[in-house]
């Protein structure tokens, strides 16, 4: 939740240097969100023969996403079902973003309202 809205965050992190290559937010989690994130990453970086790790969410397993990635020379790699450790790098980033960004902001706003 951000304010009164639920926002979905899609991001791509470089496993070499932990840099966020691209990110997008949207009010719905759909294939367009992850495709837009991937397209932005491709504009910024030469990602030919790159391995893109993700979870097994329906947006990543969709035919549209898989086809686009293959056309761009990207090899997709999926984590095992229910195993966040396979995707630890991005899972850790998202955890820090939530705890240091969104949750801390909500606590700060709550304290100001008292």
N, C-alpha and C positions, 0 to 999 in steps of 0.2 A: 504494500500500500504506500502510495505517495500522496499525501493529502487525503482526498476522498476517492482517489483513483487507484486501481490496480494497474501497475505498469509491468510489462515484460521486457527483460533486458537480454539482448543477444550480443555476444562478444567473441572475438577471436584473439587469442594470445599467442605470441611467438614463444615456443618452447625453448629457444636458445637463450633469449635474454629477458624473458618475462614481460616484454612490452605488449601492451594492448594495441593490436594492429588496427582493429576496427570495432565499432559497437553501434548498436541501434536500440531504441526503445519504441514500444508500441503498446496500445491498449489491448491488443489481442495477440496471442501467440499463434502464429501461423507460418506457413512456408515463405510467404513474402518477407516476413521479418528476418528470417535466417538467410534468405537469398540476398536481401539488401545488404546485410552485414558482410556476406561473402563477396559480393560485388564491390563493395567499398574496399575490402582488403585487397582484392585483385587490382583495383585502380592504384593502390598505394605500393604494392609489392609485386615482384615477379614470383608467382607461386607455382610455377610449373614443377611437376614431380614432387609436390609437397604432400605430406600426409596430414590430413585434417581429422583430429580425434574429436569424437562427440559421444553423447549418450545415445540410447536407442529410442529417443523420443520420436513421435510420429512425424515431426517436421524434418528430422534428419534422415529418417528411413523412407520418406516420400519419394515417389518416382521422379517428381519434378526436381527435387534437390539433388538426388543421386545422379540424374541425367546431366544436370548443369555442371556439377562437380567433375564428372567424367569428361565432359566436353572441354573443360578448362584444364584437363591434365592433373586433376587433384585426386589423390587416393584417399578414400574415406575409411576411417577406422572407428569401430564402435566399441564402447566399453561393454563389459559383461553386464547382464541384467542385474540391477540392484547393487552394483559395485562402484561406488564413487571413487575408490582408490585408483581405478584405471584412468580416471580423468582428474586426478588430484590437483594439477596445476590450475585449471580454470575453476574447479570447485572451490579451491582455497581462495582464489581471487574474489569469487562471488560472495563467499562467506565474509571476507574482510569488508567488501563493499557494503554488505547489509549491516554488519555490526558497527562499523565505523562511520558509515554514511547515513543510511536510512534510519536505523534504530536509534543511533545517537541523536539524530535530528528530531525524531519523534519525542525522545526524552527531554531534549532541550525545549521543544515547543510546549510540552506538558508542564515543565517547571515554570515557564514564562506565563502560563495561563493561570497558575495558582495565586 
